[in-house]
Amino acid sequence: MTAAKPSHRPQRPYFSSGPCVKRPGWTPEVLKGAFLGRSHRAAEGRARLNEVITRSIALLGVPEDWQVGIVPASDTGAVEMILWALAGQRGMDVLSFESFSGTWAQDLKDILKLEDLRVLEAPYGELPDMAQIDWSRDVVLTWNGTTSGVCVPSVESVPAQHDGLVICDATSAAFAMDLPWDRLDVVTWSWQKALGGEAAHGMVALSPKAVRRLEEGSQRPLPKIFRLTNKQGLNEAIFRGDTINTPSMLCVEDALDSLRWAESVGGLEALKARSRRNLSIVENWVAKRDWVAFLSAAKETRSCTSICLKITAPWFEALDDAARSKVIKAMTGLLEEEKAGYDLAGYRDAPAGLRIWGGATVEAEDIEALLPWLDWAFVRIEEKFATP
């Protein structure tokens, strides 16, 4: 490596893991036809909301007999409404291996206070032993750990036959990885991740089995924004574009633009290929470096969207957590000053390190342009922080 400053910067130096970079070629002009100043419950407003649903179903390959709806509060809201409605109807296993999956486990244990709960834990960079899951129980799993860069290795990881419900937080996996719809029962995601949409809106997909369980009724009172059922059973209007609360029609227009772009580049297979290419570029770079490694040591569980890296230089590993965080802040600060890369620090609860979003809206050429800047910034911070 050299301390010489690279001569080429990414065209779009945006590598945040949410909200993620817009699709290539995006400009505010795509929003000019947004359904603004009108009620979302007007016929055209409902039609656009329903179009988000139908295009999402088609792009992701959601089975015809599933119900898909738009819900409040991003993926967090989608997961929470499902947990509050369903948790406790039978024993539950929850995987906890990064920040958000840890939050689901904590909520189930400390807030909902489930009596029959098993938390299967693993440290950042690893996945819990899935062989320990009891699939006769309800299971909560995060398909891709946004804050750890660890994902479920294959669709076969979930058995085709299971007595309980499999509730899958797929917010950093949807539109980038294969999801085994025939092996899952509830799937949630948000617009702000793999397609670069705006925040605050989530989506929930329910299998017929999950719908039946919802219609059996919750064991606890639910706030309005969590209610997917009414006296007649499932509130089917929600799954046709009649949202629980008022959505942003500006965000809806943006979501439609991203879905149309995804279709135009080749659909789900093309999106997955773009993400895998981005990961492979980083993998080839890491293989030639002695100062950096993947947080996920196991290649089969390595995420192609939230690409999490750790610094392995001995001087860095000798630091305490506070000092490591200071180094990462300095390193990412250099990159921001040079306009070479933004939002590259790992998540605040994760071990101090770097995180590069590699979803399909990120161009491979921008990943390639970023990596020499990481080398440059590391040399600079090593000069400043490493002890002789």
Buried (B, 14 or more C-beta within 10 A) or exposed (E): BEEEEBEEBBEBBBBBBBBBBBBBEBEEEBBEEBBEEEEBEEEEBBEBBBBBBBBBBEBBEBEEEBBBBBBBBBBBBBBBBBBBBBBBBBBBBBBBBBBBBBBBBBBBBEEBEBEEBBBBBBEBBBBBEBEEBBBEBBBBBBBBBBBBBBBBBEBEBBEEEBEBBBBBBBBBBBBBBBBBBEBBBBBBBBBBBBBBBBBBBBBBBBBEBBBEBBEEEBEEEBEEBBBBBEEEBBBBEBBBBBBBEEBBBEBBBBBBBBBBBBBEBEBBEBBBBBBBBBBBBBBEBBEEBEBBBBBBEEEEBBBBBBBBBBBBBEBBEEBEEEEBBBBBEBBBEBBBEBEBBBBBBBBEEBBBBBBBBBBBBBBBEBBBBBBBBBBBBBBBBBEEBBEE
